[in-house]
Amino acid sequence: MNFLNEITFRHPDAISFAPGRPYDGFFDTEQIFTHARRYLDHLADQGHTPRQIRTALYQYGPTAGLIREIIADSLRADEDIDVPAESLVVTLGAQEAMLLALRALHGGPDDVLLVSSPCYVGIIGAARLLDIEVHPVEERETGLACADVEAAVRELRARGKRPRVLYVLPDHANPSGNTLDLRTRTELLRTAERHGLLILEDSPYRMVSPGRRLPTLKALDRTRTVVHLGSFSKTVFPGARVGYVVADQPIADGTGGSTLLAAELAKVKSMITVNTPSLSQAAVAGALLAARGRVSEMNSEAAAYYGEAMRSVLRTLDRCLPAHRRAELGVRWNEPAGGFFLSVRVPFRADEAALSRSAEEHGVIWTPMEHFHPLGGGRNGIRLSISYLTPSEIQEGITRLTRFIEAECAANERTGT
C-alpha cells in the first residue's frame, strides 16, 4: 500500500485501477444525520427514555455492539442467515473481525491458517501480527478447489501441524475476482466438516454486485462450521468502519458450562478496542432500518453501476486486445460478473518496476498480483479494480493499459526474455 500511495502521489495525472474502495458518487453527507436520527427514533419507539438514548449514543456501550438485533434481522431478511443476536459481535470493519476470530481460534504453535493463493492481504497481515502460520492453497482459474484443500490438510498433518481455519472469499474474491459455484460451496462445507476445519467466510462484495446471488456458506451451514464476517464499508459508507462477525459455535466457558464463540470474541475485543463507536453504529443501524434490513435493495443502484463498470472494462479490453492479438501476446483475463476486481495475466514480470514504468510512461496504475501470494507467485499477474473510476476514465485507462502491455511485450521480444 505504501508503494502504491507513493506511485499515485508521484503521478497524480495517472488513471488508477488500484483502489478497492467504493465510488463515492453514491454518498450523500446528509444521509449520515438522517440515518442517525432514524436510529434514535427507533430507540424511542422501543421505549427507551431520553436518558437511556443519550447514554447509548455518548457512552462506550457494550463491547459486543449496540445494534446486534438490527444486524441479525437484516441477515435473516437478506441472506437467509438465521442466528440469534447474541451470536454477533459488531466490529471496527471486517478487518477487526478477522483479527478477533484468528486470536480466539488460535490454540497453539502447531495451528495453521489455510488461505487461497492469491489472497486478500488483510488476513495475511492479521495472521502475521498473531504469529500464526499461513499455508496457501493455490487457486485454479475457476477459484479454490476442494481437492486442493484436502491435499493441503493431509500435507500439514503429515508434518505434525494442525490445520485449524480456512479463510475463503466465495463471492467475487479480492484480488482474483473469482466466485465459487454452488457445488463447490457445498463440497467445501463437507470437506471442512470431514477434517474438523472451521471456515472463516468473508464476502464484502455480494450486495454491491448485480444479478442473482448464490447462498453464502453460512446460509448453507447446518453444523456451525462457518464463522461469517460482514462489513458495511462497501454498502453503507466506508468511513463508518462498522463490520460484524457471526460466531454461533458453542464453546466451553471454563466453568463446566458452554457459551458461544461470539462471547469469546467480545472478550478479546474488550482488550483491544473496547467497543465500536456508537455514532458509527447509529448511522449504519438507521440505514438498515430505512431499508427494512434489505441491504440488497439499498444498494441496487450501486450494484448496477459496478456491474456496468465491470462490463465496460471487459468490453474495452476485448476491443483493445481482440482474441487474435491477445493470443499472439499471451495475455488473458477472467470475466467476473460482479465485485470490484478482475485479474489479467501477462507474459512479462508485472512487478513494482513494471508498475513504475506503467505510471511514468503510460499514465496508468494497477496492482501487482504478486503482493497477494503469501509464499511467492503471481509474478505475471495484474489486478484491476473497477470500482472507483468514471466510465470515461475506464475507457481511457484501459487504452493506456493496452499501450503499456504492448510496449512491455515488445521490449521482452527485443531482449529475448
The 8 nearest C-alpha neighbors of each residue, nearest first, counted from 0:
[[1, 3, 2, 4, 5, 366, 17, 18],
 [2, 0, 4, 3, 5, 6, 7, 8],
 [1, 3, 5, 4, 0, 6, 351, 7],
 [4, 2, 0, 6, 5, 1, 7, 366],
 [5, 3, 7, 1, 2, 6, 0, 8],
 [4, 6, 2, 8, 3, 7, 1, 9],
 [7, 5, 3, 9, 8, 4, 10, 2],
 [6, 8, 4, 10, 5, 9, 11, 3],
 [9, 7, 5, 6, 10, 11, 4, 3],
 [8, 10, 6, 7, 11, 5, 4, 359],
 [9, 11, 7, 12, 13, 8, 6, 358],
 [12, 10, 13, 8, 7, 9, 14, 6],
 [13, 11, 10, 14, 362, 7, 363, 9],
 [14, 12, 362, 363, 10, 11, 15, 358],
 [13, 15, 363, 396, 364, 362, 12, 16],
 [16, 14, 364, 17, 363, 365, 13, 18],
 [15, 17, 384, 365, 383, 364, 18, 385],
 [16, 18, 365, 15, 366, 384, 383, 364],
 [19, 17, 20, 16, 384, 387, 15, 386],
 [18, 20, 384, 17, 386, 339, 21, 387],
 [19, 21, 18, 387, 386, 22, 233, 237],
 [22, 20, 386, 387, 233, 23, 19, 237],
 [21, 23, 387, 24, 386, 20, 25, 388],
 [24, 22, 25, 26, 21, 387, 20, 27],
 [23, 25, 26, 22, 27, 21, 387, 301],
 [26, 24, 23, 27, 22, 301, 300, 21],
 [27, 25, 23, 24, 28, 236, 30, 22],
 [26, 28, 29, 30, 25, 31, 24, 23],
 [29, 27, 30, 31, 26, 32, 33, 25],
 [28, 30, 31, 27, 32, 33, 34, 26],
 [31, 29, 33, 28, 32, 27, 34, 26],
 [30, 32, 34, 29, 33, 282, 28, 35],
 [33, 31, 35, 30, 34, 29, 36, 282],
 [34, 32, 30, 36, 31, 35, 37, 29],
 [33, 35, 285, 282, 37, 31, 286, 36],
 [36, 34, 282, 281, 32, 38, 37, 33],
 [37, 35, 39, 33, 34, 38, 32, 40],
 [36, 38, 40, 34, 285, 35, 39, 41],
 [39, 37, 285, 41, 35, 40, 36, 281],
 [40, 38, 42, 36, 41, 37, 43, 35],
 [41, 39, 43, 37, 38, 42, 44, 36],
 [42, 40, 38, 44, 39, 43, 37, 45],
 [43, 41, 45, 39, 40, 44, 47, 38],
 [42, 44, 47, 40, 46, 45, 41, 39],
 [45, 43, 41, 46, 42, 40, 47, 39],
 [46, 44, 42, 43, 47, 41, 40, 48],
 [45, 47, 43, 44, 48, 42, 41, 49],
 [48, 46, 43, 42, 51, 45, 52, 49],
 [47, 49, 51, 50, 52, 46, 43, 42],
 [50, 48, 52, 51, 53, 47, 43, 54],
 [49, 51, 53, 48, 52, 54, 47, 55],
 [52, 50, 54, 48, 53, 49, 47, 55],
 [53, 51, 55, 49, 54, 50, 48, 47],
 [52, 54, 50, 56, 51, 55, 57, 49],
 [53, 55, 51, 57, 58, 52, 56, 50],
 [56, 54, 52, 53, 57, 58, 51, 60],
 [55, 57, 53, 277, 54, 58, 52, 278],
 [58, 56, 54, 55, 53, 59, 277, 278],
 [59, 57, 54, 60, 55, 56, 277, 53],
 [58, 60, 274, 57, 61, 277, 276, 273],
 [59, 61, 58, 55, 62, 65, 274, 64],
 [62, 60, 64, 63, 65, 274, 59, 273],
 [61, 63, 274, 64, 273, 269, 265, 60],
 [62, 64, 88, 265, 61, 89, 274, 87],
 [65, 63, 89, 61, 62, 66, 67, 88],
 [66, 64, 67, 61, 60, 280, 63, 277],
 [65, 67, 69, 68, 64, 70, 284, 280],
 [66, 68, 70, 84, 69, 65, 71, 64],
 [69, 67, 84, 71, 70, 66, 72, 83],
 [68, 70, 72, 66, 71, 67, 73, 284],
 [69, 71, 73, 67, 72, 68, 74, 66],
 [70, 72, 68, 74, 73, 69, 84, 67],
 [73, 71, 69, 75, 70, 74, 68, 76],
 [72, 74, 292, 70, 76, 71, 75, 77],
 [75, 73, 78, 71, 80, 77, 72, 76],
 [74, 76, 79, 80, 81, 72, 73, 78],
 [77, 75, 73, 74, 78, 292, 72, 79],
 [76, 78, 74, 293, 75, 73, 79, 294],
 [77, 79, 74, 80, 75, 76, 218, 214],
 [80, 78, 75, 218, 81, 77, 76, 74],
 [81, 79, 218, 75, 78, 74, 82, 217],
 [80, 82, 75, 79, 74, 83, 71, 218],
 [83, 81, 80, 84, 86, 71, 247, 75],
 [84, 82, 85, 86, 71, 81, 87, 68],
 [83, 85, 68, 67, 86, 71, 87, 82],
 [84, 86, 87, 83, 261, 67, 88, 262],
 [85, 87, 247, 261, 246, 84, 83, 245],
 [88, 86, 245, 85, 244, 84, 261, 67],
 [87, 89, 63, 244, 243, 64, 261, 90],
 [90, 88, 243, 64, 63, 242, 87, 244],
 [91, 89, 242, 243, 92, 275, 241, 96],
 [92, 90, 241, 240, 95, 242, 275, 93],
 [91, 93, 242, 241, 240, 94, 90, 230],
 [92, 94, 96, 242, 230, 95, 229, 228],
 [93, 95, 97, 92, 96, 98, 121, 91],
 [96, 94, 98, 97, 91, 93, 92, 90],
 [95, 97, 93, 99, 94, 98, 244, 90],
 [98, 96, 100, 94, 95, 99, 101, 93],
 [97, 99, 95, 101, 96, 125, 100, 102],
 [100, 98, 102, 96, 97, 101, 264, 103],
 [101, 99, 97, 103, 102, 98, 104, 96],
 [100, 102, 104, 98, 103, 99, 105, 97],
 [103, 101, 99, 105, 100, 104, 98, 129],
 [102, 104, 100, 101, 105, 99, 264, 263],
 [105, 103, 101, 102, 100, 106, 163, 164],
 [106, 104, 102, 103, 101, 107, 110, 131],
 [105, 107, 104, 110, 108, 103, 109, 102],
 [106, 108, 109, 110, 105, 131, 111, 161],
 [109, 107, 110, 131, 106, 132, 111, 105],
 [108, 110, 160, 161, 107, 111, 159, 132],
 [111, 109, 161, 108, 107, 163, 162, 160],
 [112, 110, 162, 132, 163, 133, 161, 113],
 [113, 111, 133, 164, 165, 134, 163, 132],
 [112, 114, 165, 134, 135, 133, 164, 166],
 [115, 113, 135, 166, 165, 136, 134, 116],
 [114, 116, 136, 135, 118, 117, 137, 138],
 [117, 115, 137, 118, 372, 135, 136, 138],
 [116, 118, 372, 371, 115, 174, 138, 175],
 [117, 119, 116, 371, 115, 120, 372, 174],
 [118, 120, 121, 173, 122, 371, 174, 117],
 [119, 121, 123, 122, 371, 118, 124, 370],
 [122, 120, 124, 123, 119, 125, 94, 97],
 [123, 121, 125, 124, 120, 126, 119, 97],
 [124, 122, 120, 126, 121, 125, 127, 119],
 [123, 125, 121, 127, 122, 126, 120, 128],
 [126, 124, 122, 128, 123, 127, 98, 121],
 [127, 125, 131, 129, 123, 124, 128, 130],
 [126, 128, 130, 124, 129, 125, 131, 123],
 [127, 129, 125, 126, 130, 124, 131, 123],
 [130, 128, 126, 127, 131, 125, 102, 101],
 [129, 131, 127, 128, 126, 132, 108, 125],
 [132, 130, 126, 129, 127, 133, 111, 112],
 [131, 133, 111, 112, 130, 134, 126, 110],
 [134, 132, 112, 111, 113, 131, 135, 114],
 [133, 135, 113, 112, 114, 132, 136, 111],
 [136, 134, 114, 116, 115, 113, 137, 133],
 [137, 135, 115, 116, 114, 138, 148, 147],
 [136, 138, 116, 115, 135, 139, 117, 143],
 [139, 137, 143, 142, 116, 115, 136, 140],
 [138, 140, 142, 141, 143, 137, 144, 116],
 [141, 139, 142, 138, 177, 333, 143, 175],
 [140, 142, 139, 177, 143, 138, 179, 178],
 [143, 141, 138, 139, 140, 177, 179, 144],
 [142, 144, 138, 139, 115, 145, 141, 137],
 [145, 143, 147, 146, 142, 148, 139, 138],
 [144, 146, 148, 147, 187, 149, 143, 186],
 [147, 145, 149, 148, 144, 150, 151, 190],
 [146, 148, 150, 145, 149, 144, 151, 136],
 [149, 147, 145, 151, 150, 146, 152, 136],
 [150, 148, 152, 146, 151, 147, 145, 153],
 [149, 151, 147, 153, 148, 152, 154, 146],
 [150, 152, 154, 148, 149, 153, 155, 147],
 [153, 151, 149, 155, 150, 154, 162, 156],
 [154, 152, 150, 156, 151, 155, 157, 149],
 [153, 155, 151, 157, 152, 156, 150, 158],
 [156, 154, 160, 158, 152, 157, 153, 151],
 [155, 157, 159, 160, 158, 153, 154, 161],
 [156, 158, 154, 155, 159, 153, 160, 152],
 [159, 157, 155, 156, 160, 154, 153, 161],
 [158, 160, 156, 157, 155, 161, 109, 154],
 [159, 161, 109, 156, 155, 158, 110, 162],
 [160, 162, 110, 109, 163, 111, 156, 155],
 [163, 161, 111, 110, 152, 164, 112, 160],
 [162, 164, 196, 111, 110, 161, 112, 197],
 [165, 163, 197, 112, 196, 198, 113, 162],
 [164, 166, 113, 198, 114, 199, 112, 197],
 [167, 165, 199, 114, 198, 200, 113, 164],
 [166, 168, 200, 169, 199, 201, 165, 114],
 [167, 169, 201, 172, 202, 170, 200, 166],
 [168, 170, 179, 178, 167, 172, 202, 171],
 [169, 171, 178, 172, 168, 202, 205, 179],
 [172, 170, 176, 178, 338, 177, 337, 204],
 [173, 171, 176, 168, 177, 170, 175, 174],
 [174, 172, 175, 119, 176, 340, 171, 118],
 [173, 175, 172, 176, 340, 119, 382, 118],
 [174, 176, 342, 177, 173, 172, 341, 340],
 [175, 177, 171, 172, 341, 340, 335, 174],
 [176, 178, 171, 172, 175, 142, 141, 335],
 [179, 177, 170, 171, 169, 180, 172, 176],
 [180, 178, 169, 183, 184, 142, 170, 181],
 [179, 181, 183, 182, 184, 178, 213, 169],
 [182, 180, 184, 183, 185, 179, 213, 214],
 [181, 183, 185, 184, 180, 186, 179, 187],
 [182, 184, 186, 185, 180, 181, 187, 179],
 [185, 183, 181, 187, 182, 186, 180, 188],
 [184, 186, 182, 188, 183, 187, 181, 189],
 [187, 185, 183, 189, 188, 184, 190, 182],
 [186, 188, 190, 184, 189, 185, 145, 183],
 [187, 189, 191, 185, 190, 186, 192, 184],
 [190, 188, 186, 192, 187, 191, 193, 185],
 [191, 189, 187, 193, 188, 192, 186, 194],
 [190, 192, 196, 188, 194, 189, 193, 195],
 [193, 191, 189, 195, 190, 194, 188, 196],
 [194, 192, 190, 191, 195, 189, 196, 188],
 [193, 195, 191, 192, 196, 190, 152, 149],
 [196, 194, 192, 191, 193, 197, 163, 224],
 [197, 195, 191, 163, 164, 194, 192, 198],
 [196, 198, 164, 224, 225, 165, 163, 199],
 [199, 197, 225, 165, 164, 200, 166, 226],
 [200, 198, 166, 226, 165, 225, 227, 167],
 [199, 201, 227, 167, 228, 198, 168, 166],
 [202, 200, 228, 168, 167, 227, 203, 229],
 [201, 203, 168, 204, 170, 205, 200, 229],
 [202, 204, 205, 230, 229, 201, 233, 206],
 [205, 203, 338, 207, 206, 202, 208, 171],
 [206, 204, 208, 207, 203, 202, 170, 212],
 [205, 207, 295, 208, 204, 298, 294, 234],
 [206, 208, 302, 204, 205, 298, 301, 234],
 [209, 207, 302, 337, 338, 205, 206, 306],
 [210, 208, 302, 303, 306, 337, 207, 211],
 [209, 211, 212, 208, 336, 337, 302, 303],
 [212, 210, 213, 209, 208, 214, 205, 336],
 [211, 213, 214, 210, 205, 209, 208, 215],
 [212, 214, 215, 211, 181, 180, 170, 179],
 [215, 213, 218, 212, 216, 219, 78, 181],
 [216, 214, 218, 217, 213, 219, 78, 169],
 [215, 217, 219, 218, 220, 184, 214, 225],
 [216, 218, 220, 215, 219, 225, 227, 80],
 [217, 219, 80, 215, 216, 220, 79, 214],
 [220, 218, 216, 217, 221, 215, 214, 185],
 [219, 221, 217, 218, 222, 223, 216, 224],
 [222, 220, 223, 219, 224, 218, 217, 225],
 [221, 223, 224, 220, 192, 225, 248, 188],
 [224, 222, 225, 248, 221, 220, 247, 226],
 [223, 225, 197, 222, 198, 220, 192, 226],
 [226, 224, 198, 223, 217, 197, 227, 199],
 [225, 227, 199, 246, 245, 198, 200, 228],
 [226, 228, 200, 245, 244, 225, 199, 217],
 [229, 227, 244, 201, 200, 243, 93, 245],
 [230, 228, 243, 242, 93, 244, 203, 201],
 [229, 231, 242, 93, 232, 92, 203, 241],
 [230, 232, 234, 235, 233, 242, 241, 236],
 [233, 231, 237, 236, 230, 234, 235, 240],
 [234, 232, 231, 21, 237, 235, 236, 203],
 [233, 235, 231, 232, 236, 298, 207, 206],
 [236, 234, 231, 232, 233, 283, 237, 286],
 [235, 237, 232, 238, 239, 234, 233, 231],
 [238, 236, 232, 239, 240, 233, 235, 231],
 [237, 239, 240, 236, 232, 241, 279, 235],
 [238, 240, 279, 237, 241, 236, 232, 283],
 [241, 239, 92, 91, 238, 237, 232, 242],
 [242, 240, 92, 91, 239, 231, 90, 230],
 [243, 241, 92, 230, 90, 93, 229, 91],
 [242, 244, 89, 90, 229, 88, 228, 230],
 [243, 245, 228, 88, 87, 227, 96, 229],
 [244, 246, 87, 227, 226, 86, 247, 228],
 [245, 247, 261, 226, 86, 260, 248, 244],
 [248, 246, 86, 259, 260, 245, 249, 261],
 [247, 249, 260, 259, 246, 223, 250, 224],
 [250, 248, 259, 258, 260, 257, 247, 251],
 [251, 249, 257, 258, 259, 260, 252, 248],
 [250, 252, 257, 253, 256, 258, 255, 249],
 [251, 253, 257, 254, 256, 258, 250, 255],
 [254, 252, 251, 255, 256, 257, 250, 258],
 [255, 253, 256, 252, 251, 257, 258, 250],
 [254, 256, 253, 252, 251, 257, 258, 250],
 [257, 255, 254, 252, 251, 253, 258, 250],
 [258, 256, 251, 252, 250, 249, 255, 259],
 [257, 259, 250, 249, 252, 251, 260, 262],
 [260, 258, 249, 261, 248, 262, 247, 250],
 [259, 261, 263, 248, 262, 246, 250, 249],
 [262, 260, 246, 264, 259, 86, 263, 87],
 [263, 261, 265, 260, 264, 259, 266, 258],
 [262, 264, 266, 260, 265, 261, 267, 103],
 [263, 265, 261, 267, 266, 262, 99, 268],
 [266, 264, 268, 262, 63, 263, 267, 62],
 [265, 267, 263, 269, 264, 268, 262, 270],
 [268, 266, 264, 265, 269, 270, 263, 99],
 [269, 267, 265, 271, 270, 266, 272, 273],
 [270, 268, 273, 266, 267, 271, 62, 272],
 [269, 271, 268, 267, 273, 272, 266, 265],
 [270, 272, 268, 269, 273, 267, 274, 99],
 [271, 273, 274, 268, 269, 270, 275, 91],
 [274, 272, 269, 62, 268, 271, 270, 275],
 [273, 275, 62, 272, 276, 59, 61, 269],
 [274, 276, 90, 91, 277, 64, 89, 62],
 [277, 275, 279, 278, 274, 280, 59, 91],
 [278, 276, 280, 56, 279, 281, 275, 60],
 [279, 277, 281, 280, 276, 282, 56, 35],
 [280, 278, 239, 282, 281, 277, 276, 283],
 [279, 281, 277, 283, 278, 282, 284, 276],
 [282, 280, 35, 278, 284, 279, 283, 38],
 [281, 283, 35, 34, 285, 279, 284, 280],
 [282, 284, 286, 280, 285, 281, 279, 287],
 [285, 283, 287, 281, 286, 282, 280, 38],
 [284, 286, 34, 38, 288, 37, 282, 287],
 [285, 287, 289, 283, 34, 284, 288, 290],
 [288, 286, 292, 284, 290, 285, 289, 291],
 [287, 289, 291, 285, 290, 286, 292, 284],
 [290, 288, 286, 287, 291, 285, 292, 37],
 [289, 291, 287, 292, 293, 288, 297, 286],
 [292, 290, 288, 293, 289, 287, 73, 76],
 [291, 293, 73, 287, 290, 294, 288, 76],
 [292, 294, 290, 295, 296, 77, 291, 73],
 [293, 295, 297, 296, 292, 298, 290, 206],
 [294, 296, 206, 298, 293, 297, 299, 77],
 [297, 295, 299, 298, 293, 294, 290, 300],
 [296, 298, 294, 295, 299, 290, 293, 300],
 [299, 297, 301, 295, 296, 300, 302, 207],
 [298, 300, 296, 302, 301, 297, 295, 303],
 [301, 299, 303, 302, 298, 304, 297, 296],
 [300, 302, 304, 298, 303, 299, 207, 305],
 [303, 301, 207, 208, 209, 299, 305, 304],
 [302, 304, 306, 300, 301, 305, 209, 307],
 [305, 303, 301, 307, 302, 306, 308, 300],
 [306, 304, 308, 302, 307, 303, 309, 386],
 [305, 307, 303, 309, 308, 304, 337, 209],
 [306, 308, 310, 304, 309, 305, 311, 303],
 [309, 307, 305, 311, 306, 310, 385, 304],
 [310, 308, 306, 312, 311, 307, 385, 305],
 [309, 311, 307, 313, 312, 308, 314, 306],
 [310, 312, 308, 314, 309, 313, 307, 315],
 [313, 311, 309, 315, 310, 314, 316, 308],
 [312, 314, 310, 316, 311, 315, 317, 309],
 [315, 313, 311, 317, 316, 312, 310, 318],
 [314, 316, 318, 312, 317, 313, 319, 311],
 [317, 315, 313, 319, 318, 314, 320, 312],
 [316, 318, 321, 314, 320, 315, 319, 313],
 [319, 317, 315, 316, 321, 320, 314, 313],
 [318, 320, 316, 317, 315, 321, 401, 398],
 [319, 321, 317, 325, 318, 316, 324, 322],
 [322, 320, 317, 324, 318, 323, 319, 325],
 [321, 323, 325, 324, 326, 320, 317, 327],
 [324, 322, 326, 325, 321, 327, 320, 328],
 [325, 323, 327, 326, 321, 322, 320, 328],
 [324, 326, 330, 328, 327, 322, 320, 329],
 [327, 325, 329, 323, 324, 328, 322, 330],
 [328, 326, 324, 325, 329, 323, 330, 322],
 [327, 329, 325, 326, 330, 324, 408, 346],
 [328, 330, 326, 325, 327, 346, 345, 331],
 [331, 329, 345, 325, 328, 344, 326, 346],
 [332, 330, 344, 343, 325, 329, 345, 333],
 [333, 331, 343, 342, 344, 334, 330, 341],
 [332, 334, 342, 335, 341, 343, 331, 176],
 [333, 335, 336, 332, 341, 313, 176, 309],
 [336, 334, 337, 176, 333, 177, 341, 171],
 [335, 337, 334, 306, 338, 309, 209, 208],
 [338, 336, 208, 335, 306, 209, 171, 339],
 [337, 339, 171, 204, 208, 340, 176, 207],
 [338, 340, 386, 385, 384, 19, 337, 305],
 [341, 339, 384, 176, 383, 338, 174, 385],
 [340, 342, 176, 383, 175, 382, 333, 335],
 [343, 341, 382, 175, 381, 332, 333, 383],
 [342, 344, 332, 381, 380, 331, 382, 345],
 [343, 345, 380, 331, 330, 379, 332, 381],
 [344, 346, 330, 379, 347, 380, 329, 343],
 [347, 345, 329, 379, 330, 344, 348, 408],
 [348, 346, 345, 379, 349, 408, 407, 411],
 [347, 349, 379, 378, 350, 346, 353, 345],
 [350, 348, 379, 353, 378, 367, 347, 380],
 [349, 351, 353, 352, 367, 348, 354, 378],
 [350, 352, 354, 353, 355, 367, 349, 2],
 [351, 353, 355, 354, 350, 356, 349, 357],
 [354, 352, 356, 350, 351, 355, 349, 357],
 [353, 355, 351, 357, 352, 356, 358, 350],
 [354, 356, 352, 358, 353, 357, 359, 351],
 [357, 355, 353, 359, 354, 358, 360, 352],
 [356, 358, 354, 361, 355, 360, 359, 363],
 [359, 357, 362, 363, 355, 364, 356, 361],
 [358, 360, 356, 357, 362, 361, 355, 10],
 [359, 361, 356, 357, 358, 362, 403, 355],
 [362, 360, 357, 358, 363, 399, 359, 403],
 [363, 361, 13, 358, 359, 360, 14, 357],
 [362, 364, 14, 358, 13, 361, 15, 357],
 [363, 365, 15, 358, 16, 14, 17, 357],
 [366, 364, 17, 16, 383, 15, 382, 381],
 [365, 367, 382, 17, 381, 368, 383, 364],
 [368, 366, 381, 369, 350, 349, 370, 380],
 [369, 367, 380, 377, 381, 370, 371, 382],
 [368, 370, 377, 378, 371, 372, 367, 376],
 [369, 371, 368, 372, 367, 373, 120, 377],
 [372, 370, 117, 118, 369, 368, 120, 373],
 [371, 373, 117, 375, 116, 369, 376, 370],
 [374, 372, 375, 371, 135, 116, 123, 117],
 [375, 373, 372, 376, 135, 134, 116, 133],
 [376, 374, 372, 373, 369, 377, 378, 370],
 [377, 375, 378, 372, 369, 374, 373, 368],
 [376, 378, 369, 380, 368, 379, 372, 375],
 [379, 377, 369, 348, 376, 380, 349, 350],
 [380, 378, 348, 349, 345, 377, 344, 347],
 [379, 381, 344, 368, 377, 378, 343, 349],
 [382, 380, 367, 343, 368, 342, 366, 344],
 [383, 381, 342, 366, 368, 341, 367, 365],
 [382, 384, 16, 341, 340, 365, 342, 17],
 [383, 385, 340, 16, 339, 17, 386, 19],
 [386, 384, 339, 309, 387, 308, 340, 388],
 [387, 385, 339, 21, 384, 22, 388, 305],
 [386, 388, 22, 21, 385, 20, 18, 389],
 [389, 387, 392, 386, 393, 385, 390, 22],
 [388, 390, 392, 391, 393, 387, 308, 22],
 [391, 389, 393, 392, 394, 388, 308, 311],
 [392, 390, 394, 393, 389, 395, 388, 396],
 [393, 391, 389, 395, 394, 390, 396, 388],
 [392, 394, 396, 390, 391, 395, 397, 388],
 [395, 393, 391, 392, 396, 397, 398, 390],
 [394, 396, 398, 392, 393, 397, 399, 391],
 [395, 397, 393, 399, 398, 394, 392, 14],
 [398, 396, 400, 399, 394, 395, 393, 401],
 [397, 399, 395, 401, 396, 400, 394, 402],
 [400, 398, 396, 402, 397, 401, 361, 363],
 [401, 399, 397, 403, 402, 398, 396, 363],
 [400, 402, 404, 398, 403, 399, 397, 405],
 [403, 401, 399, 405, 400, 404, 406, 398],
 [402, 404, 400, 406, 401, 405, 357, 361],
 [405, 403, 401, 407, 406, 402, 408, 400],
 [404, 406, 402, 408, 403, 407, 409, 401],
 [407, 405, 403, 409, 404, 408, 402, 410],
 [408, 406, 410, 404, 409, 405, 403, 411],
 [407, 409, 411, 405, 410, 406, 404, 412],
 [408, 410, 412, 406, 407, 411, 405, 413],
 [411, 409, 407, 413, 412, 408, 406, 414],
 [412, 410, 416, 408, 414, 409, 413, 415],
 [411, 413, 415, 409, 410, 414, 408, 416],
 [414, 412, 410, 411, 415, 409, 416, 408],
 [415, 413, 411, 412, 416, 410, 409, 408],
 [414, 416, 412, 413, 411, 410, 409, 408],
 [415, 411, 414, 412, 413, 347, 410, 408]]
